[in-house]
Amino acid sequence: MQKLNVDFSNDNKTLVTYLSSKYPKVNVNTFYKTLRKKDIKINGKRINKNVNIHYGDEIQIYLTDDILNGIDINMQIPIVYEDDNILIINKPKDIEVEGENSVTSILSKNYNYLKPCHRIDRNTTGLVIFAKNDESLNEIIKMFENFEIEKHYVACCYGIPKSNATLYAYLFKESKKSIVYISKEPKKGYSKIQTSYTLISQNQAKNLSLLDVTLHTGKTHQIRAHLAFAGLPILGDGKYGSYEINKKFKVYTQCLCSYSIKFNLKNNYDKLNYLKGNEIKLKKMPYTDLIENNTKNL
């Protein structure tokens, strides 16, 4: 959230005109969308219309700093793998897979057809698969539905588990608040989830660990919420982690990265059968710098 006070030179301007002058990198439609959600206050009152503002008004706009500061539409998106049918990129943090000023909109300038086959969170980094034609899109989606694509994440967590484990719980998504809740016992509206992790390395002095995490069920925020529920919050996670711990380590973006994708194909595919057995992974393991010093590699 940012707070603005209207000066005399902007008296009687429309709100969107004023905000556009203050945040020139933000698409004007973003401000209208924010208004529809009533995420702007003038003098403490939520509004949903593009009203005229006046000298002395206090405006509070509930958008994150990275959105207000804008995304560089010319930013370079690292390509990890590409052939005639698919593209796999290493998504940076602070950018969505789809939408305005997203990875998709940036990359699409160089392709006649490009659609994401799945998504990861805005502040989760790592591998995302894009299809370069309709047939490939349909086949990749079918692979996900058949659990033929094995994805591995690496997470830097506060806490060190005693051993590798498979976790089971129940998850409920609160769409309006964009948050999920975890329960040990089944409840109405909750879906069963399963998450596995393997300990990669640890730093006992810092009480930090690197985990290789695999999803068996793909629910919103599953890794972040499930690990936090298990007492292993991801470092830098502002929603499910600890503010005090994040502040201590000066890390404010979740240390979670999709670093490996393997095509374990059991069915035959007309277009993408050549991917069978292929594994695409990042060359460098993320977050090893956070585990340095007194690190025990397993």
PATIPA-942569 format. One record per atom (N, C-alpha, C, O, CB): residue in three letters; x, y, z. Coordinates in steps of 0.05 Angstrom, whole numbers, plus 5000, padded with zeros to 4 digits. Each point is the difference from the previous one (the first is absolute). Glycine has a CB too. Layout:
! residues N
ALAXYZ ...
! end
This chain:
! residues 298
MET501749765000 MET498350245000 MET501850255000 MET502050015014 MET494349745010 GLN502950454960 GLN501350255000 GLN498050235005 GLN497749984993 GLN505849844976 LYS497550385044 LYS498450235008 LYS500950254985 LYS502450064999 LYS496749745047 LEU499050354943 LEU500650244985 LEU498350235011 LEU497749965008 LEU503549774951 ASN499950515041 ASN498550255007 ASN499950184975 ASN502150074989 ASN499349895060 VAL496250124943 VAL499650154976 VAL501050295004 VAL499250135019 VAL496949584968 ASP505750384995 ASP500950285002 ASP498350184983 ASP498249914986 ASP506549935022 PHE495850424994 PHE498250204987 PHE499949974970 PHE498050054988 PHE503050265049 SER501349604951 SER500149984970 SER498349784989 SER499450004977 SER505250185025 ASN494549645016 ASN498349774991 ASN497150035009 ASN498549814997 ASN505649905004 ASP495250525009 ASP497350055009 ASP498049964978 ASP500450114978 ASP501450215057 ASN496149534970 ASN497749964981 ASN500749824977 ASN498549984980 ASN499950465033 LYS503949424987 LYS500549804980 LYS498649745006 LYS499249965024 LYS505350254967 THR495049634989 THR498849735006 THR502149835014 THR502450034996 THR494450014964 LEU502249785056 LEU501849825016 LEU501949844982 LEU502449995005 LEU494049985029 VAL502549914944 VAL501749834983 VAL502150174986 VAL502349914997 VAL493949784996 THR503150554998 THR502050184988 THR502250065019 THR502450004993 THR494050204978 TYR502949865054 TYR502050065021 TYR501849765005 TYR502450035001 TYR494450295020 LEU502049444983 LEU501649765005 LEU501849934977 LEU502249915004 LEU494149935026 SER502750204946 SER501649944976 SER502550184999 SER502149924990 SER493749934986 SER503950405033 SER502350185000 SER502049935021 SER502450044997 SER494650324986 LYS502049525039 LYS501849925022 LYS501349734994 LYS502349965009 LYS494850305023 TYR501549574954 TYR501049734995 TYR499949944969 TYR498349854992 TYR500349995055 PRO503150294938 PRO499849984970 PRO500549724989 PRO499249954977 PRO502350525022 LYS499749355016 LYS500649734990 LYS497649815003 LYS500049784989 LYS504850295022 VAL493150025003 VAL497749835005 VAL497950044978 VAL499450234993 VAL501449795057 ASN498249764939 ASN497950014980 ASN497550135013 ASN499349935022 ASN502649664954 VAL496850595009 VAL497750145011 VAL497849815008 VAL498550065018 VAL502750334953 ASN498549385014 ASN498049815007 ASN500449885028 ASN498149915013 ASN501449994939 THR503050105057 THR500549905027 THR498750185021 THR498949905020 THR505449904964 PHE495750465012 PHE498750185018 PHE496949965000 PHE498850015022 PHE505050324972 TYR495149644983 TYR497149954998 TYR499249745014 TYR498049985014 TYR501850284943 LYS501949545040 LYS499549745013 LYS500250035030 LYS498449885015 LYS503449884945 THR500150405049 THR500350055029 THR497650155011 THR499249955023 THR505850064971 LEU494050174990 LEU497550145009 LEU497749815002 LEU498550025020 LEU503250404957 ARG498049405004 ARG497749815001 ARG500249835025 ARG497949925011 ARG501950084939 LYS502649945059 LYS500449845024 LYS499850165026 LYS500349905022 LYS502649794950 LYS496750585024 LYS499950185023 LYS502650005016 LYS500050005025 LYS495149944977 ASP507250044984 ASP502549995013 ASP501550285000 ASP502450015001 ASP497949514986 ILE498050695011 ILE501150275002 ILE498250155020 ILE497649994998 ILE504250004954 LYS499550165065 LYS498650175019 LYS500750294996 LYS502250074994 LYS497749565040 ILE498050544968 ILE500550295001 ILE499050105027 ILE497649985006 ILE501950064943 ASN502350085066 ASN499350105027 ASN498749785017 ASN498250055015 ASN501350414966 GLY501649305016 GLY499149775017 GLY497649864990 GLY499249805013 GLY502750445024 LYS496949854941 LYS497549874990 LYS500649854974 LYS501250124981 LYS496050245040 ARG502049394977 ARG500549844976 ARG498250104978 ARG497650065004 ARG503649545024 ILE499950414948 ILE498450094977 ILE500349804977 ILE501849844999 ILE498950655014 ASN497449534968 ASN500049824977 ASN499550154974 ASN499449874979 ASN499149765050 LYS501850634971 LYS499650174976 LYS502350194996 LYS501550075019 LYS493549904987 ASN505450104969 ASN502250194993 ASN499150285006 ASN499450164982 ASN502349534982 VAL498450385061 VAL499050265010 VAL502150224996 VAL502349944995 VAL494749835038 ASN502250484969 ASN501850225001 ASN501350035028 ASN498649965020 ASN498850284944 ILE505149825036 ILE501450035026 ILE500550305005 ILE499850164982 ILE502449385014 HIS498550525029 HIS500350285007 HIS502550045017 HIS500949825014 HIS494150254983 TYR505950185003 TYR502350075016 TYR499749925029 TYR498050065013 TYR502850334956 GLY501249475042 GLY499949915027 GLY498949725005 GLY500349895022 GLY499250584989 ASP499349414968 ASP498949735003 ASP502349805006 ASP502350034989 ASP493950084979 GLU503249705049 GLU501949785005 GLU499149754985 GLU497749915004 GLU503650295042 ILE500449694937 ILE499349774984 ILE501749765009 ILE502450025002 ILE496350284959 GLN499949485045 GLN501449755006 GLN499449804978 GLN497649954994 GLN502150145056 ILE502349804937 ILE499749814979 ILE501249735008 ILE502449995006 ILE497650384959 TYR498349435035 TYR500949735010 TYR500949834977 TYR498749804992 TYR498050245046 LEU505650034951 LEU501549844981 LEU502849975010 LEU501150175013 LEU496049994948 THR504249615033 THR502749955009 THR501950194986 THR499550104978 THR499449425032 ASP503450535003 ASP501950184989 ASP501149914972 ASP500550174983 ASP500849955064 ASP499049624950 ASP501049914974 ASP498150054977 ASP500850054978 ASP501749605047 ILE494950344981 ILE498050074979 ILE500150304995 ILE500050084976 ILE497149535038 LEU502950555007 LEU500150294996 LEU502550104987 LEU500050194985 LEU497149855055 ASN505149834965 ASN502550074988 ASN500249904971 ASN501750094985 ASN500549915060 GLY496149814949 GLY499849914972 GLY501949774994 GLY502149975012 GLY496550484976 ILE500749394992 ILE501649794990 ILE501450094974 ILE498750124983 ILE498349535038 ASP505550304977 ASP501550074976 ASP499149824977 ASP500749764999 ASP503350395028 ILE494549974954 ILE498949844978 ILE502249904981 ILE499549844982 ILE496250425022 ASN506749854999 ASN502249914983 ASN501949815015 ASN502249944990 ASN497550494985 MET499549485049 MET501749835015 MET500549734985 MET498349914985 MET500050305058 GLN504049684962 GLN500849754987 GLN499049775017 GLN500649985024 GLN503550244956 ILE494449605008 ILE499049765013 ILE501949764992 ILE500149934977 ILE495050245023 PRO506349725019 PRO501949784993 PRO498649764988 PRO498249895013 PRO504950275023 ILE497849754941 ILE499049764987 ILE501849765007 ILE502450014996 ILE495650264966 VAL500849525050 VAL501549775009 VAL500049784978 VAL502049864997 VAL496950255051 TYR498849874938 TYR499749794980 TYR498050104979 TYR498150135007 TYR503049505026 GLU499550314941 GLU498150074979 GLU500249814977 GLU502349934992 GLU497950555022 ASP497649444974 ASP499949864975 ASP497750104984 ASP498950225006 ASP503249365014 ASP497150284959 ASP497950104983 ASP497250015013 ASP498250144990 ASP504449684972 ASN497150045060 ASN497349975012 ASN499750125028 ASN497850095007 ASN501949504967 ILE502450425042 ILE499850105027 ILE502450195006 ILE502149994987 ILE495449595027 LEU502050585007 LEU502050185010 LEU500049975030 LEU497850015012 LEU501750324949 ILE502849655052 ILE500149995029 ILE501850225010 ILE502450024991 ILE496949485009 ILE499650685017 ILE501550235009 ILE500549995030 ILE498749845014 ILE499350434949 ASN503949895046 ASN500550035029 ASN498750265008 ASN501250224996 ASN503249525002 LYS493350255014 LYS498550245007 LYS501350165022 LYS500649885021 LYS495249894965 PRO504750485011 PRO501050175022 PRO497950045021 PRO497649944996 PRO505550294972 LYS497749885055 LYS498050075021 LYS498750264992 LYS500850144982 LYS501949635054 ASP495250304979 ASP498550254997 ASP498750044973 ASP499750224991 ASP503549975040 ILE496049594956 ILE498550024975 ILE498249764997 ILE500749775007 ILE503150494972 GLU493849795011 GLU498049794996 GLU500649844975 GLU501450104982 GLU495150175042 VAL502549494975 VAL500249844975 VAL498250114979 VAL500850024976 VAL500349575051 GLU496450494980 GLU498050104981 GLU499050275010 GLU500450085023 GLU498349464964 GLY500150614994 GLY498850265007 GLY501550234988 GLY501749964983 GLY496649845059 GLU501150444968 GLU501450244990 GLU502950005010 GLU500649925022 GLU495050344979 ASN506249824981 ASN502850025007 ASN501049745013 ASN501350005020 ASN498350494985 SER499749294982 SER500749735011 SER502249874983 SER500850114979 SER494549845039 VAL505649824991 VAL501949854984 VAL498949944972 VAL501350034980 VAL500749775062 THR495450124958 THR498749934974 THR499950244982 THR500649984976 THR496749685047 SER501950584987 SER499850234983 SER502750094989 SER500250104978 SER495750045048 ILE506249834991 ILE502750084991 ILE501049814979 ILE501150094979 ILE499850115066 LEU498849544959 LEU501149804981 LEU498450004974 LEU501149954979 LEU500449785060 SER495950324963 SER498249974976 SER500750194978 SER499249964977 SER497349905053 LYS505050354976 LYS500950194979 LYS501749864979 LYS500350104977 LYS499450285056 ASN501649404975 ASN501949864982 ASN498849744988 ASN501549864986 ASN502250345041 TYR493849744979 TYR498849754990 TYR497250054989 TYR498650185009 TYR504049565025 ASN496750114945 ASN497350024989 ASN498049875018 ASN497750085001 ASN504249914953 TYR499049805061 TYR498249855019 TYR501749935024 TYR502149874997 TYR494949954965 LEU502150255062 LEU501449925024 LEU498050015023 LEU498950215007 LEU505549974976 LYS495249595030 LYS498149985022 LYS501249845023 LYS501249794995 LYS494950254974 PRO503650055056 PRO501149855023 PRO498449755004 PRO497550004998 PRO504150435023 CYS499749354987 CYS498649755005 CYS499449965030 CYS498449835007 CYS504049984954 HIS498750365056 HIS499549995029 HIS501050275011 HIS501150164985 HIS499349325017 ARG499250565024 ARG500950255012 ARG501549945026 ARG499849795012 ARG496350454968 ILE505549965028 ILE501250005027 ILE499550285012 ILE499450184985 ILE504149475003 ASP496750385038 ASP499350255013 ASP501850234990 ASP502249954990 ASP496349795050 ARG500550504964 ARG501550244991 ARG502850015011 ARG501950064985 ARG493750185013 ASN504849695027 ASN502650025012 ASN501549745003 ASN502049985012 ASN496350415012 THR500549404963 THR501549744997 THR501550024974 THR498950074979 THR497649675048 THR506050184973 THR501650014976 THR500149724988 THR499249805012 THR503550585006 GLY498549604958 GLY500649744989 GLY498549934974 GLY499050174986 GLY501849705059 LEU499349874949 LEU499249894974 LEU497050014995 LEU498449925016 LEU505649794986 VAL495350404975 VAL497250004990 VAL500049914971 VAL501650094984 VAL497150295048 ILE499449454961 ILE499849894973 ILE498050164984 ILE497850065009 ILE503449485007 PHE499650544960 PHE498250144981 PHE499749824975 PHE501949874991 PHE499550595026 ALA496249554971 ALA499549864975 ALA500150194977 ALA499250235003 ALA497949435021 LYS504050254953 LYS500350174977 LYS497949944978 LYS500150114979 LYS504749925031 ASN493349794997 ASN497849944982 ASN497849865016 ASN500549905022 ASN502650064938 ASP494550035029 ASP497749895014 ASP500449705007 ASP499349925022 ASP497850404954 GLU504049535006 GLU500349715005 GLU501849955024 GLU499549835016 GLU499950084934 SER502850245051 SER501949975023 SER498750095026 SER500449875021 SER503450204948 LEU494650145030 LEU498650095024 LEU498249785011 LEU500049945024 LEU500250544960 ASN498249414998 ASN498249795009 ASN501449755011 ASN499149885019 ASN497750284946 GLU505549775023 GLU501449775009 GLU501450045026 GLU500149825017 GLU500650054936 ILE500550375052 ILE501250065025 ILE497950005023 ILE500549905021 ILE503150374955 ILE494149855018 ILE497950005020 ILE499149715007 ILE499549945023 ILE498950514960 LYS501549394997 LYS499349715004 LYS502149865017 LYS499449845017 LYS498150164939 MET505050075039 MET502249885016 MET499750085030 MET500449835017 MET502650184942 PHE496450245046 PHE499650085027 PHE497649855013 PHE500249915023 PHE501750554966 GLU495949524996 GLU497749865010 GLU500649705006 GLU498849895018 GLU498350424956 ASN504749575010 ASN500749725004 ASN502449965019 ASN501049785003 ASN497350144951 PHE502650305059 PHE502349995018 PHE502549894987 PHE501549845012 PHE495350115026 GLU503650134937 GLU502349914985 GLU502350214999 GLU502049964987 GLU494949764986 ILE502650515040 ILE502150205002 ILE500750025029 ILE498450085017 ILE500050184942 GLU504149685047 GLU501150015028 GLU501450265004 GLU502150054988 GLU498349445013 LYS498650685017 LYS501250255006 LYS501350005028 LYS498849905019 LYS497850334951 HIS505849885031 HIS501450025026 HIS500550295006 HIS500950164982 HIS501249395011 TYR497450535031 TYR500650275010 TYR502249985021 TYR500449795013 TYR494850364979 VAL506350075011 VAL501950025022 VAL499050235017 VAL499350224991 VAL504649604982 ALA496050135054 ALA499050195019 ALA502150045022 ALA501149805010 ALA494150084980 CYS505450375016 CYS501750065024 CYS498150055023 CYS498550195000 CYS505450004971 CYS496349645049 CYS498150015023 CYS501450075026 CYS502349935004 CYS494849744972 TYR501450455041 TYR501050055028 TYR499149765016 TYR497749955005 TYR502050564991 GLY502349345013 GLY499549755014 GLY501449774985 GLY500350024975 GLY495350155043 ILE505149624996 ILE501449784988 ILE498549745006 ILE499949925024 ILE504650324979 PRO494349634977 PRO498649765006 PRO501949775007 PRO502350004991 PRO494050154978 LYS502749665046 LYS501749785009 LYS500549804977 LYS502149874999 LYS496150185047 SER499849934935 SER500449824979 SER498250084976 SER498450195002 SER502749445031 ASN499250224945 ASN498250054977 ASN497249915008 ASN499649825017 ASN504250114950 ALA494250185020 ALA497249945008 ALA498050054978 ALA500650164982 ALA500649945065 THR496549774955 THR497750074983 THR497850095019 THR499349865019 THR501949804946 LEU497950585030 LEU498050135018 LEU497249984988 LEU499650024976 LEU503950305040 TYR494649645001 TYR497249994992 TYR498450205017 TYR500550025024 TYR499949494962 ALA497850635002 ALA498350195014 ALA497650074983 ALA499549874979 ALA504450315047 TYR494650024982 TYR497650104985 TYR500250304997 TYR500850145018 TYR496449485000 LEU502150474958 LEU500450294993 LEU497450124992 LEU498449894985 LEU506350015000 PHE494950355024 PHE497650164993 PHE501050264988 PHE501750135012 PHE495449665024 LYS501850294941 LYS500850254987 LYS497950215005 LYS497749974994 LYS504849774971 GLU498550495047 GLU498350235004 GLU500650204977 GLU501850165002 GLU498149785049 SER498550044928 SER500550154975 SER500150305004 SER501750144989 SER496249494986 LYS500250485040 LYS499850295004 LYS502550115013 LYS500950224994 LYS494149745009 LYS506249895016 LYS502350095014 LYS502649904987 LYS502250085009 LYS495149935033 SER502549824938 SER502349884986 SER501949875020 SER502450055001 SER497250304964 ILE499249475052 ILE501549865020 ILE498849725003 ILE497649964994 ILE503650475030 VAL500449384985 VAL499049735005 VAL500549935029 VAL501750115013 VAL499249764939 TYR497549945058 TYR500249905027 TYR500449705000 TYR498949864983 TYR498150525033 ILE504549525003 ILE500749725001 ILE498849885025 ILE500150125022 ILE504149964952 SER494749685024 SER498949865022 SER501249715001 SER500349884979 SER495450405019 LYS504849625025 LYS501049735003 LYS497749804995 LYS500449784990 LYS503150375043 GLU494149934974 GLU497649834998 GLU498250104976 GLU500050234994 GLU500249675056 PRO498449924937 PRO498250084979 PRO497850185009 PRO498949965022 PRO502149614955 LYS498350635007 LYS497950195007 LYS498450064974 LYS500949954978 LYS501850255060 LYS494949904966 LYS498350074977 LYS501450224983 LYS500950205011 LYS495049685015 GLY504350074948 GLY501350204982 GLY503049974998 GLY501250144984 GLY495150165028 TYR504949535003 TYR502949955000 TYR500649774981 TYR498649804998 TYR501950385049 SER501849854938 SER500949794982 SER502549875011 SER501650135013 SER496550124948 LYS502149495035 LYS502349855010 LYS502450084983 LYS499950014976 LYS497249615040 ILE505250424998 ILE502550074987 ILE502249815009 ILE499949885022 ILE498750604974 GLN503449494986 GLN502349835006 GLN502550144989 GLN500250084977 GLN497049495021 THR504850465020 THR502550134993 THR502349845011 THR500049925023 THR497750534978 SER504349504982 SER502449855009 SER502550184999 SER500150184984 SER497949394999 TYR503850385036 TYR502550154999 TYR502449835007 TYR499749805014 TYR497850614998 THR504849664977 THR502549875006 THR502050215009 THR500250214987 THR498949424979 LEU502350325055 LEU501950195010 LEU502550004983 LEU501349794996 LEU497050155051 ILE502450294942 ILE502450034983 ILE502450085016 ILE502149874999 ILE495050264963 SER502750085054 SER502250105017 SER498850165023 SER497750075000 SER505549944960 GLN498650055059 GLN499050145024 GLN502250175012 GLN502449954995 GLN494449685014 ASN502450575006 ASN501950175015 ASN498950025028 ASN498150145006 ASN503350134953 GLN499749575059 GLN499049995028 GLN500350265014 GLN498350075017 GLN502849454984 ALA501050634994 ALA500450255013 ALA497950214993 ALA499150155017 ALA505849764983 LYS494250084975 LYS497950184991 LYS497249885003 LYS498050144998 LYS505250064970 ASN496749545038 ASN497449855001 ASN498650024973 ASN497550034999 ASN502150065050 LEU501949894929 LEU498950004973 LEU500549744986 LEU502049865005 LEU498750644993 SER497549434984 SER500349754985 SER499150054971 SER498250174995 SER501149555046 LEU501950134941 LEU499149994972 LEU498549744996 LEU501049795006 LEU502950504978 LEU493749735005 LEU498349774996 LEU499449974970 LEU499450204987 LEU498649845059 ASP502149724944 ASP498949934974 ASP497149925004 ASP499549805014 ASP505150054968 VAL493650305006 VAL497149965006 VAL498649904975 VAL500450114978 VAL499750245058 THR498149464967 THR498449894978 THR497150025008 THR499249925022 THR504549774963 LEU494650414996 LEU497150015004 LEU498749754988 LEU500649934978 LEU499550585021 HIS498249375017 HIS498449784990 HIS497250094994 HIS498449874985 HIS504349805041 THR496650564985 THR497450144994 THR500750294996 THR501550125016 THR495749555011 GLY501850464952 GLY500850274994 GLY498050215007 GLY498450094983 GLY504249724981 LYS497350265061 LYS498150205010 LYS501450275004 LYS502550025003 LYS494849625019 THR501150584978 THR501150275003 THR501650025026 THR499149925022 THR497050264953 HIS506349935023 HIS501850055022 HIS500649755017 HIS500850025023 HIS497450444979 GLN501549304986 GLN500249755015 GLN502749975014 GLN500149955024 GLN496849854944 ILE505350245017 ILE502649965012 ILE500550205023 ILE500849925022 ILE501049914934 ARG497650425040 ARG500550205020 ARG498449965025 ARG501050015022 ARG499950314941 ALA496549625033 ALA498349975024 ALA500549735014 ALA499949995024 ALA496650294953 HIS503949515007 HIS500449735012 HIS502649995016 HIS500049895022 HIS497449914940 LEU504850315027 LEU502550005015 LEU499850175025 LEU501049925021 LEU501550014936 ALA496250305041 ALA499650175024 ALA498449855021 ALA500650025024 ALA499650404948 PHE497749445020 PHE498449845018 PHE501649795014 PHE499549925023 PHE496550174948 ALA506049805015 ALA501749795011 ALA502350115016 ALA501849855009 ALA497049874952 GLY501350545043 GLY502150135017 GLY502550064984 GLY502150035012 GLY496149735026 LEU501650264935 LEU502350064983 LEU499350234981 LEU499949964976 LEU501649555027 PRO497950735008 PRO499350224983 PRO502250074980 PRO502349995007 PRO494850195030 ILE502149894939 ILE501950084980 ILE501150285006 ILE498450195005 ILE499349524960 LEU504950315035 LEU501350265005 LEU499050214980 LEU500149954976 LEU503949815044 GLY495250474990 GLY499250224983 GLY497050014993 GLY499150194988 GLY505449794994 ASP494149815026 ASP497149984994 ASP498550195019 ASP499849955024 ASP500749574960 GLY498350695005 GLY498650205016 GLY497249915008 GLY498850125018 GLY503950224960 LYS496249465008 LYS497349925005 LYS499849775020 LYS498350005018 LYS500550154936 TYR502949655043 TYR499849765017 TYR502549975018 TYR500149825017 TYR497149964947 GLY504850395032 GLY502449985015 GLY499950195025 GLY497950075009 GLY504649814949 SER499950195052 SER500250165024 SER501450274993 SER502150004988 SER498249595040 TYR498350634978 TYR501250264995 TYR502650045015 TYR501950114990 TYR493550075003 GLU504649735033 GLU502450045016 GLU502449854989 GLU502350104999 GLU494849955041 ILE502449704950 ILE502249844988 ILE500950124974 ILE502450024995 ILE495849575027 ASN499950504961 ASN500750124975 ASN501750265004 ASN501950054986 ASN493949764993 LYS503450345042 LYS501450255006 LYS502849935010 LYS501950154994 LYS493850085017 LYS504649565005 LYS502649925010 LYS501949944978 LYS502450085001 LYS495449745040 PHE501350044938 PHE501749934978 PHE499950204977 PHE501549974980 PHE497949555033 LYS498950684990 LYS499750214979 LYS499249884973 LYS501150084979 LYS502350215046 VAL494849524976 VAL498949874976 VAL497050045000 VAL498649925019 VAL505149744980 TYR495250474981 TYR497250074999 TYR498449894976 TYR497750074996 TYR503550335029 THR500149424960 THR498649864978 THR500549705004 THR502249925005 THR498450474964 GLN497349455029 GLN500249725007 GLN502249864984 GLN500250024976 GLN495049985035 CYS506449855004 CYS502249854988 CYS498949734990 CYS500649795012 CYS502850445018 LEU495249784948 LEU498749764988 LEU500450014970 LEU499350204988 LEU497349775050 CYS504649824951 CYS500650004972 CYS499349734987 CYS500749795011 CYS503050544998 SER495049674968 SER499549764985 SER502549954983 SER500450144980 SER494549955019 TYR506749715009 TYR502649974987 TYR500349764983 TYR502149974987 TYR499650275051 SER496349584961 SER500349764983 SER497349904990 SER498150005015 SER506049875011 ILE495850064948 ILE497749894988 ILE500849754984 ILE501850014984 ILE496050455013 LYS500849315009 LYS500749754986 LYS497449894987 LYS497950005012 LYS505949915021 PHE496550004943 PHE497849904985 PHE499949695002 PHE501449864985 PHE498950534983 ASN498149515051 ASN499749715004 ASN497649904985 ASN498049925012 ASN504150125034 LEU498149964928 LEU497749944983 LEU499449705000 LEU501749834995 LEU499450564976 LYS496449555034 LYS499049725000 LYS498249954975 LYS499749784991 LYS500650215060 ASN498550234939 ASN498249984977 ASN501550104975 ASN502150135002 ASN493949945027 ASN502949874948 ASN501250094975 ASN498750274992 ASN497650035002 ASN503349494984 TYR500850665005 TYR499150264991 TYR500950054972 TYR502349954992 TYR497950225056 ASP498049944936 ASP500650044971 ASP502250214996 ASP501749964983 ASP493649915007 LYS504650345026 LYS501850224995 LYS502550005017 LYS502150074991 LYS493950194997 LEU503749655037 LEU502250045020 LEU501149745011 LEU501250015022 LEU496750424989 ASN501849354975 ASN501049755011 ASN503050005003 ASN501149845017 ASN495049934961 TYR505350405007 TYR502950015002 TYR501050105027 TYR502449975007 TYR497750114944 LEU498150045065 LEU500850105026 LEU500249785022 LEU501050065022 LEU496850374966 LYS501449335005 LYS499949785020 LYS502849965012 LYS502049964986 LYS494349834988 GLY503850235053 GLY502549955015 GLY501750255002 GLY502049995015 GLY497849554969 ASN499650685002 ASN501650245002 ASN499650145027 ASN497850015011 ASN501850054939 GLU502650055060 GLU499950165024 GLU501350274995 GLU502350014990 GLU497849585039 ILE498450624976 ILE501150274997 ILE500350125028 ILE498250005016 ILE499550064938 LYS504750045051 LYS500550115027 LYS501950244999 LYS501450044980 LYS497949505040 LEU500650625001 LEU501850235001 LEU502849905005 LEU500549805013 LEU495850495005 LYS505649864971 LYS502849925003 LYS501150035028 LYS501749845009 LYS499050294944 LYS498250075061 LYS501050055028 LYS497749965020 LYS497850104995 LYS505650224986 MET497249555040 MET498149975022 MET499550265013 MET501950135010 MET499549394998 PRO496150584994 PRO499450265012 PRO500449995030 PRO499949795013 PRO496850304951 TYR503950155047 TYR500050055029 TYR502449875015 TYR500050015025 TYR495150044972 THR506849844989 THR502349885014 THR501550225016 THR501349935020 THR499049704945 ASP499650625025 ASP501550215014 ASP498850055028 ASP501450095018 ASP499750124937 LEU496349745048 LEU498850045026 LEU500749785020 LEU499850045024 LEU496450194953 ILE504749545013 ILE500749785017 ILE503049985005 ILE501049825013 ILE494949944970 GLU505650435005 GLU502949995003 GLU500950035029 GLU498550105016 GLU501950094937 ASN502049735052 ASN501250015027 ASN498849795018 ASN497649995004 ASN503250504991 ASN500949345015 ASN499149785018 ASN497949834987 ASN498249905013 ASN502950385026 THR499149684934 THR498049854985 THR500849714999 THR502249934994 THR496750474979 LYS499149435033 LYS500449714998 LYS498549904976 LYS497650004999 LYS503049955051 ASN500949964930 ASN498749894976 ASN499449715004 ASN501649855010 ASN500750484961 LEU495349595021 LEU499149725005 LEU500249844975 LEU499449765000 LEU497650405036 
! end
